[in-house]
Amino acid sequence: MRSLTVMLADEQATVDCGARLGAVINNAVVFLEGTLGAGKTTFCRGVLRALGHVGPVKSPTYTLVEPYVLARGSLYHFDLYRLGDPEELEFIGIRDYFDEQAVCLIEWPQRGAGVLPTPDIRILLEVADAGRAATLVPVSKAGGAMIDKFAAQTAAGGLDEIK
């Protein structure tokens, strides 16, 4: 399993990168890591678009989780930025969200340490030059397979740059 870094020139490239992952993602836990403004929610918007969501995508900063029911199953978008203590996740029934039929995208996962399950993929978003860099890191075998499919699709369709 290998990590993969994609250079993203602008917001649309970030959405496109998320959409490419959304095209190959299946029942996975994905951690999205990066500073404020790195593009985590923008990336999630791309994943949701690829899965057929056409409405707005907002960051669930105050609600902690935004559920989406899609043709291919459920997607839960978490934003744990305002979480005071990981144990607060138990009050929202966090374990119920991680079933085999759901995709869970989790922003600020470090704030849920000790409660969240191990992810399939970690995505590190950071400012790089005039744009962003997204590094996809496989954590599970399933995550590695999804990243391999992402890499094959990206090479065929071309994003700005892949390393």
Protein Blocks (a to p, Z undefined) as FASTA:
>chain_A
ZZdddddfblmlmmmmmmmmmmmgghiadddeddehilmmmmmmmmmmmnopabdcddfk
lnopacdddfkbccddddfklpmbfklmmmnommmmmcckbccddehkllmgokaccdfb
dcddddehjbccdddddfbfmlmmmmmmmmmmmmmnopabdZZ
